[in-house]
Amino acid sequence: MQKKLSLDKNKLAIGNASNKELLAWALFDFANSGYTTVVQTTIFSTYFVGVVAANTPGITAGTATLLWSLAMSTANFIAMISSPIIGAIADYRACKKQFLLISAIGCIVATASLATVGAGDVVLAMVLVIISATLFAIGENLIAAFLPEIIPEQKMGKMSGYGWSLGYFGGLLTLGICLAYMNWAKQQGLAAEQSVPITLLITAAIFALTATPTFLWLHERAVPVTATQNVSFLTASFTRLKQTIKEATRFQDLAWFLITLAVYQSGVSTVVVLAAIYAQEVMGFDTQALIILIMVVNVTAAVGAFICGHLQDRIGSVPTLAITLLIWIAAVTAAVFATESTQMWLIGNMIGLAMGASQAVGRALVSKFSPTERAGEFLGLWGLVNRLSAIVGPLSYGLINYCTHDNHRWALSSTIVFFALGLLLLTKVNEKRGKIAAVQAD
């Protein structure tokens, strides 16, 4: 007979987590955001296309962009398959924190190893990016699974917003230090092949340093289930996951929102991993201008996440998300038709505002729709959907860009469809009904 995950209600103390522990949870967003900002969004993504792949015989600009998209898609496919299972095991054995530590260490080591990549090392670069991005994605899911344990439902939106906001400042700090180093390296006459590897070591070091409080202060509140006779933890975890999927109709608003999330997040994922390449290849941004633009976007995104955290607790997560999707549509449409690099500064700020808001809402809403004792599984499904979107979005961009002979404007225009369709699907989500279903399931 399968047993439900038992939670020590006294130990759980939802809503009574100390400020230090809440900070420890949010600091992981601060720590890992440097990885996404430097590796996936700005420095290494453009370095891969402009230096690593560009110096490989037979690889064109369109092919280089496609290869980057394939690397991101492969990493997210692996994470998509593994995240729900890891979440189920973490719930069953009460070991989210242990898995989080493993994923963080692996991502840090793989990021530091990217410093060995030089011109022409396409295969090595793709392998290391796939490893680091996979472990980053798994860690993102695991840290999210702590949210229902440390904060009551009515404050989840605000706390999620704080986490995303702090995360953007983490990305800003890492990128700022990298920019300072690259400016110094340029003054010393060092080429990108010599300076970019150091930025990856800087990124790995900041990740390791700022993630440390998470593992010192954040507590695992779940209690492991006693294994039933002749049933392994892995088998029990698969059984729980299968049951979760079977019960999807019971959580109809969660199911509808996950579908909605899969669609609009495909657009978000595309912008995250390819916006810098678009700015470089289409709008003529050099590395320094690009880094400054992304730093400004991070500030706007932090503001967006912070405002959104408060706004969704006031007017609801669904209306707040609808507003952000409208901003996304306007921003991407403007980017497609932009002709001057100066226009990208305004567009970048619109994107930052929408990005911070939409990501904060997504995590909070799934948390609100998730029964507390199965948060790892349900947020594992959230991770699965995020990873699916991170496959579909960037890959569609890469394929359109390749088929249109390196036409980035056509490729970017495809993301407008994702946001518009996501806005339409959002009308099917009833926030009040979804929260009631989660409470009744506890």
C-alpha positions in Angstrom: 0.0 0.0 0.0 1.3 3.4 -0.9 1.7 5.9 1.9 1.5 9.6 1.5 4.4 11.7 2.4 4.1 12.6 6.1 5.0 16.0 7.3 5.8 17.0 10.9 3.3 19.8 11.4 5.2 21.2 14.3 8.4 21.2 12.5 6.8 22.6 9.3 5.8 25.8 10.9 4.5 27.4 7.7 4.5 31.1 8.0 7.0 31.0 11.0 10.2 30.6 9.1 12.8 33.1 10.3 13.9 36.1 8.2 17.3 34.5 8.0 15.8 31.3 6.5 13.7 33.3 4.0 16.8 35.2 3.0 18.6 31.9 2.6 15.9 30.7 0.2 16.0 33.9 -1.8 19.8 34.0 -2.0 19.8 30.9 -4.1 18.0 32.9 -6.8 20.6 35.5 -6.3 23.4 32.9 -6.7 22.3 31.0 -9.8 21.1 34.1 -11.7 24.7 34.9 -12.5 24.9 31.7 -14.5 21.9 32.4 -16.6 22.9 36.0 -17.2 26.6 35.4 -18.2 26.4 31.9 -19.8 22.9 31.6 -21.3 22.0 35.2 -22.0 25.0 37.4 -22.7 28.7 36.7 -22.7 29.1 33.0 -23.5 26.1 32.8 -25.9 27.5 35.5 -28.1 31.0 34.2 -27.6 29.8 30.7 -28.8 28.2 32.2 -32.0 30.8 34.8 -32.7 34.1 33.1 -31.7 33.8 29.4 -30.9 31.6 28.3 -33.8 32.6 31.1 -36.2 36.1 29.8 -36.2 35.0 26.3 -37.2 35.2 25.4 -40.9 31.8 24.8 -42.5 29.7 26.5 -39.8 27.8 29.6 -40.9 26.2 32.2 -38.7 22.8 30.6 -39.1 24.2 27.2 -38.2 26.0 28.6 -35.2 22.7 30.0 -33.8 21.0 26.7 -34.5 23.8 24.8 -32.6 23.4 27.1 -29.6 19.6 26.5 -29.7 20.2 22.7 -29.9 22.5 22.8 -26.9 19.9 24.7 -24.8 17.1 22.4 -26.0 19.0 19.2 -25.2 19.8 20.4 -21.7 16.2 21.3 -21.1 15.0 18.0 -22.6 17.1 16.1 -20.0 15.9 18.3 -17.2 12.3 18.0 -18.4 12.5 14.2 -18.2 14.3 14.0 -14.9 12.8 16.9 -12.9 9.4 15.3 -11.9 11.1 12.1 -10.9 13.7 13.9 -8.9 10.9 15.9 -7.3 9.0 12.8 -6.3 12.1 11.1 -4.9 13.0 14.3 -3.0 9.5 14.4 -1.4 9.5 10.7 -0.6 13.0 10.7 1.0 12.8 14.3 2.2 16.1 15.1 0.5 15.4 18.3 -1.5 18.4 20.0 0.1 20.8 17.2 -0.7 19.8 17.1 -4.3 19.9 20.9 -4.5 23.5 20.8 -3.2 24.5 18.2 -5.8 23.0 20.2 -8.6 24.6 23.4 -7.5 28.1 21.9 -7.2 27.7 20.2 -10.6 26.6 23.5 -12.3 29.4 25.4 -10.7 32.1 22.9 -11.8 30.7 22.8 -15.4 30.6 26.6 -15.6 34.2 26.9 -14.4 35.1 24.2 -17.0 33.8 26.4 -19.8 36.8 28.5 -19.2 38.8 25.9 -21.2 36.7 26.4 -24.3 38.4 28.3 -27.2 37.8 29.0 -30.9 36.7 25.9 -32.7 35.9 23.9 -29.6 32.2 23.5 -30.6 31.7 20.0 -29.2 33.3 20.7 -25.9 31.4 23.9 -25.5 28.1 22.2 -26.2 28.7 19.3 -23.9 29.7 21.6 -21.0 26.8 23.9 -21.6 24.4 21.0 -21.7 25.7 19.7 -18.4 25.6 23.1 -16.6 22.2 24.1 -18.0 20.7 20.8 -17.0 21.9 21.0 -13.5 20.9 24.6 -13.2 17.3 23.7 -14.3 17.1 20.9 -11.8 18.3 23.2 -9.0 15.8 25.8 -10.0 13.0 23.3 -9.5 14.3 22.1 -6.2 14.6 25.5 -4.6 11.1 26.3 -5.8 9.8 23.2 -4.0 10.7 24.8 -0.6 8.4 27.8 -1.2 5.1 26.2 0.2 7.0 25.0 3.3 8.4 28.4 4.4 5.6 30.8 3.6 1.8 30.7 3.8 -0.2 30.7 0.6 -1.4 34.3 0.9 2.2 35.5 0.9 3.7 33.3 -1.8 3.3 35.8 -4.5 5.3 38.4 -2.6 8.0 35.9 -1.5 8.4 34.6 -5.1 8.7 38.2 -6.3 11.4 38.9 -3.7 13.3 35.8 -4.8 13.1 36.8 -8.5 14.0 40.4 -7.7 17.0 39.4 -5.7 18.0 37.0 -8.4 18.1 39.8 -11.0 20.4 41.8 -8.7 22.6 38.7 -8.5 22.8 38.5 -12.2 23.5 42.3 -12.3 26.3 41.9 -9.8 28.0 39.1 -11.7 27.6 40.8 -15.0 28.9 44.1 -13.6 32.1 42.4 -12.2 32.6 40.6 -15.6 32.2 43.9 -17.5 34.7 45.6 -15.2 37.2 42.8 -15.8 36.6 42.8 -19.6 37.1 46.6 -19.8 40.4 46.1 -17.9 41.4 43.2 -20.2 40.7 45.3 -23.3 42.9 48.1 -22.0 45.6 45.5 -21.6 45.2 44.4 -25.2 43.7 41.0 -24.4 41.3 39.5 -27.0 37.9 37.9 -26.2 39.5 34.5 -26.4 41.6 35.5 -23.4 39.1 37.5 -21.4 35.9 35.5 -21.7 37.2 32.4 -20.0 38.0 34.5 -16.9 34.4 35.7 -16.7 33.3 32.1 -16.5 35.5 31.5 -13.5 34.2 34.7 -11.9 30.6 33.5 -12.5 31.3 30.1 -11.0 33.0 31.7 -7.9 30.1 34.1 -7.2 27.6 31.2 -7.6 29.5 29.1 -5.0 30.0 32.0 -2.6 26.5 33.4 -2.6 24.7 30.0 -2.6 26.5 29.0 0.7 24.0 30.6 3.0 21.2 28.6 1.4 22.8 25.3 2.5 23.7 26.7 6.0 20.4 28.3 6.9 17.6 26.7 4.9 16.0 23.7 6.6 14.4 20.6 5.2 11.0 20.4 6.8 9.6 17.2 5.2 10.0 13.9 7.0 10.9 10.8 4.9 8.3 8.1 4.4 9.2 4.7 5.9 9.9 2.4 2.9 7.3 -0.4 2.6 8.6 -3.9 2.5 10.0 -5.0 -0.9 9.3 -1.6 -2.4 12.3 0.6 -3.2 12.3 4.4 -2.8 12.7 4.8 -6.6 9.7 2.5 -7.3 7.6 4.3 -4.7 8.6 7.6 -6.2 7.6 6.5 -9.7 4.3 5.3 -8.3 3.6 8.7 -6.7 4.5 10.5 -9.9 2.2 8.3 -11.9 -0.6 9.0 -9.4 0.0 12.8 -9.6 -0.4 12.7 -13.4 -3.5 10.5 -13.1 -5.0 13.1 -10.7 -4.4 16.0 -13.1 -8.2 16.3 -13.8 -8.7 16.8 -10.1 -6.5 19.9 -10.3 -8.0 21.3 -13.5 -6.8 24.8 -13.0 -3.3 23.7 -12.3 -3.5 21.6 -15.5 -4.8 24.5 -17.5 -2.2 26.8 -16.1 0.6 24.4 -16.9 -0.6 24.3 -20.5 -0.7 28.1 -20.5 2.7 28.3 -19.0 4.2 25.9 -21.5 3.0 28.2 -24.3 3.9 31.7 -23.1 7.1 30.5 -21.4 8.3 29.3 -24.8 8.4 32.9 -25.8 10.2 33.9 -22.6 12.8 31.2 -22.9 13.5 32.3 -26.5 14.2 35.9 -25.4 16.4 34.7 -22.5 18.8 32.6 -24.5 18.7 34.5 -27.9 18.1 38.2 -27.2 21.8 39.0 -26.9 22.5 37.2 -30.2 19.7 39.2 -31.8 21.1 42.5 -30.4 24.6 41.6 -31.6 23.7 40.2 -35.1 20.8 42.5 -36.0 21.2 45.7 -34.1 25.0 45.9 -34.1 25.7 45.9 -30.4 29.3 45.2 -29.4 30.1 43.2 -26.3 30.4 46.2 -24.0 27.2 47.8 -25.1 25.4 44.4 -24.9 26.5 43.8 -21.3 25.4 47.3 -20.3 22.0 46.7 -21.9 21.5 43.4 -20.1 22.5 45.1 -16.8 19.9 47.7 -17.3 17.3 45.0 -18.2 18.2 43.1 -15.0 17.5 46.2 -13.0 14.1 46.6 -14.7 13.4 42.9 -14.3 14.1 43.1 -10.6 11.7 46.1 -10.3 9.1 44.1 -12.3 9.4 41.1 -10.1 9.2 43.2 -6.9 6.2 45.1 -8.0 4.5 42.0 -9.4 5.0 40.2 -6.1 2.9 42.8 -4.3 0.5 43.3 -7.2 -0.5 39.7 -7.5 -1.3 39.4 -3.8 -3.6 42.4 -4.3 -5.4 41.8 -7.6 -4.6 38.1 -8.1 -2.0 36.2 -10.0 -4.0 35.7 -13.2 -4.9 39.4 -13.8 -1.3 40.3 -13.1 0.0 37.7 -15.6 -2.4 39.0 -18.2 -0.9 42.5 -17.9 2.6 41.1 -18.3 1.7 39.1 -21.4 0.4 42.3 -23.0 3.7 44.0 -22.3 5.5 41.0 -23.8 3.5 41.3 -27.0 4.2 45.0 -27.3 7.9 44.7 -26.5 8.7 41.9 -28.9 6.6 43.5 -31.7 8.7 46.7 -31.2 11.9 44.7 -31.3 11.0 43.0 -34.6 10.5 46.4 -36.3 13.3 48.3 -34.6 15.9 49.8 -36.9 18.1 51.8 -34.5 20.2 50.5 -31.7 18.9 53.3 -29.5 15.4 51.8 -29.7 16.6 48.6 -28.1 17.2 50.5 -24.8 13.5 51.2 -24.4 12.5 47.8 -25.7 15.0 46.1 -23.3 13.4 47.8 -20.4 9.9 46.7 -21.5 11.2 43.2 -21.8 12.9 43.3 -18.4 9.7 44.5 -16.7 7.6 41.8 -18.3 10.3 39.1 -17.7 10.6 39.7 -14.0 6.8 39.9 -13.5 5.9 36.8 -15.6 8.5 34.5 -14.0 7.5 35.6 -10.5 3.8 35.0 -11.2 4.4 31.6 -12.7 6.2 30.0 -9.8 3.8 31.6 -7.2 0.7 30.4 -9.0 1.9 26.8 -9.3 2.8 26.9 -5.6 -0.7 28.2 -4.8 -2.3 25.3 -6.8 0.0 22.7 -5.2 -0.9 20.6 -2.1 1.7 21.4 0.5 2.8 17.8 1.1 3.3 17.2 -2.6 5.0 20.4 -3.5 8.1 18.7 -4.8 6.1 16.7 -7.4 3.9 19.5 -8.5 6.7 22.0 -8.8 8.6 19.2 -10.6 5.7 19.4 -13.1 6.2 23.2 -13.2 9.9 22.5 -14.0 8.9 20.0 -16.7 6.7 22.6 -18.4 9.4 25.2 -18.1 11.9 22.8 -19.7 9.5 21.9 -22.5 9.1 25.6 -23.3 12.8 26.0 -23.2 13.0 23.3 -25.9 10.2 24.5 -28.1 10.9 28.3 -28.0 14.7 28.5 -28.7 14.6 25.5 -31.1 11.8 27.2 -33.2 13.9 30.4 -33.3 17.0 28.5 -34.4 15.2 26.5 -37.1 13.4 29.6 -38.5 16.6 31.5 -38.5 18.4 28.7 -40.3 15.6 28.1 -42.8 15.4 31.9 -43.6 19.2 32.1 -44.1 20.0 33.9 -40.9 16.9 36.2 -40.8 16.7 36.9 -37.1 13.6 39.2 -37.5 11.5 36.4 -38.8 12.7 34.1 -36.0 11.9 36.6 -33.3 8.4 37.3 -34.7 7.5 33.7 -33.9 7.6 34.5 -30.2 4.7 36.9 -30.5 2.5 33.9 -31.3 3.5 32.2 -28.0 2.6 35.2 -25.9 -0.7 35.9 -27.7 -1.8 32.2 -27.5 -0.7 32.1 -23.8 -2.9 35.1 -23.1 -5.9 33.4 -24.7 -5.3 30.2 -22.7 -5.0 32.1 -19.5 -8.8 32.9 -19.6 -9.4 29.3 -18.8 -7.6 29.5 -15.4 -9.8 30.1 -12.3 -7.4 31.1 -9.5 -9.9 30.9 -6.7 -11.1 27.4 -7.7 -7.4 26.2 -8.1 -6.5 27.3 -4.6 -9.5 25.6 -3.1 -8.6 22.3 -4.8 -5.1 22.5 -3.4 -6.3 23.1 0.1 -8.9 20.3 -0.1 -6.2 17.9 -1.2 -3.9 18.5 1.9 
